[in-house]
């Protein structure tokens, strides 16, 4: 029998995010995207691979110029080594004048509000928009650090 029982608090208070956190993340992601793709204002397509164990997944980035100050970027990642994982598709708005980017669509789901009521019909978390942009931030870091150029050799 253990006499010195310590009370363990399993309820961890989760930090709440507010609008300033979200805007800071937009700015940070813009800087990370510039490091990954220095010419983001140019229309076009870029592709590279990301390592996944013995296989690589393929990333295709399409940048579409909409106006002088905004662009749309479509990021798709497929050929995952785990077949049950669905392809990743992110639609991102780039605001060149504000130097911010924002995930506006993630795997076909559109998120307008920065905070959701919970529960909701789509079962999105309260801070779903922040989570999408946080994922983009981590994905950009990983892509910059681990991305592989696709080089083809002709015989």
N, C-alpha and C positions, 0 to 999 in steps of 0.2 A: 504494500500500500504506500502510495506517495503522499507524504504529509505536506510538502510545500507546493501546493497546486498554484499555478499562476493563471490568472484570468486572461484569456486570449480574446482580443476583439477582432472578429472576422469581418465586421462591417467596416470596410475601408471607404472613407469619404472620397468620392471622385471629384476632381477639380472641375469646376464649371467654366465653360468658355463664354466669352462675350464678343461683341462685335469688333472691339479693338484687337483681340487675339486673332480673329479671322482675317482682318485687314493686314495685320503683320505677317500672317502666313501667306497671303496673296503676294505681298512684296518680296518675301523671302523666296517664294517659288519662282518669281520672275527672274531674280538673280541666278538661281540654280539653273533655270532653263537657258539663260544667256551663256552660262558656262558650258552646258551640254551642246547647245546649238547657237553659236555666236551670231549667225545671220538669220535670226528668227523673223526679221521683217521681210524676208524674201519668200515669194511663193515657191512651193516645190514639195518634193517628197524626199524623206531621209529614211534609211533603214539600217538596222544593225541587229546584232544578236546579243542575248543575255544568257549567261551560263546557268544551267540547271542540272547539276550532277554530271552525267555522261552526255546529256543532250543539251541543245541550246534552244531557247524560244526566240522567235523572230519578232522584232518590233518594227512597225511601219508608222512613220509620222508624216502626216499631210498637213501643210500649212496653207490656208486659203486667205488671201488678203480680201478684206471686206471694205475697208475705208482707210483713210490716211492714219487714223488713230487706233483702229481695231483689226484684229485678225482672229480667225478660228483655227484651232489645231485639233486634228483628229489623231488620237494615239490608239493603235491596236497592237496587241501582243497575242501571239498564238503559237501553236506547236509545243504546248507544255509537255513535260515528261510524264506528268500525271494526267491520264486521259479524262478523268472525271472533272477536271477543272475547265470551266468554260473560258472561251477567249475573252480577253480584257479589252474593252473599248471605252475610252474616255474622250469626251468632247470638251475642249478647253477654250475659253475666251481669253484673248490676249489684249490688254489695254496698254498700248505703247506709250500714250501720253501720261498715264498714271503709273506706269512701270509696275503693273500688277497682272497676275493671271488667276483665273478662277475655273474650277471644274464645274461645268454646267450640266453635264450628263454623264452618268457612270453606268455602264452596261445597260443602256436603254432607259434608265430611270432618270427623270428630271427632278431637280431639287431647287425650288425657288426661295423658300424661307430659310433664314439662318437658324431658326429654332422651330422644332415641331412639337405639337402637342402629343402626348403619349398616353394611352395607346392610339394608334391611327390605323387607317385601313390598309396601308402598305407596310405596316410594322417597321417603319424607319425609326431609328433612335432619335432622341431629342436633338443631338448635335450632329446629325448625319452629314450636313454640308461641311462642317469642320473636319469630320473624319475623312471624307473624300479628299479634301485638300491636304490633309496631313499625310494621307496615303501617297498622293502625288509628290509631296515633298520627299518622302522616303524613297519613292520609286526613282525620282530624278537623281538623288544621291547615289543610289545603287547603280543606275545606268551610267552615270559619269565615272564611277569607280570601276565597274566590272564590265561595261559594254565592250563588245567585240566587233571590230570592223569586218564586213563581209567582203572578202577578196576572192575573185574567181581567176583561175589560171586556165589558159587555153593551150591545148597541145599543138 
